[in-house]
């Protein structure tokens, strides 16, 4: 009984997604013939989206696997370069900045 309810819930959710995405009218519903026909039509409707996500994720996974060490080293070098630039500019600016703090004046005796 639980599996039938879960099945009906998933099919209703997927049909709602298709109706929202493709603007299916309420009068012409091809999914009311049988469960197998509904599932098959549903899968063929959504397989393009699944394949696009799958291909993009597979490509990113392969790139990350093969180039992770190289990219990590590039990032480390980049952050070292930026920190050296910031350190260089902060040290050079400190030398040229006037001291704006108020100095306590000593009383002359």
Secondary structure, 3 states (H helix, E strand, C coil): CHHHHHHHHHHHHHHHHHHHHHCCCCCCCHHHCCHHHHHHHHHHHHHHHHHHHHHHHHHHHHHHHHHHHHHHHHHHHHHHHHHHHHHHHHHHHHHHCCCCCCCCCCCCC
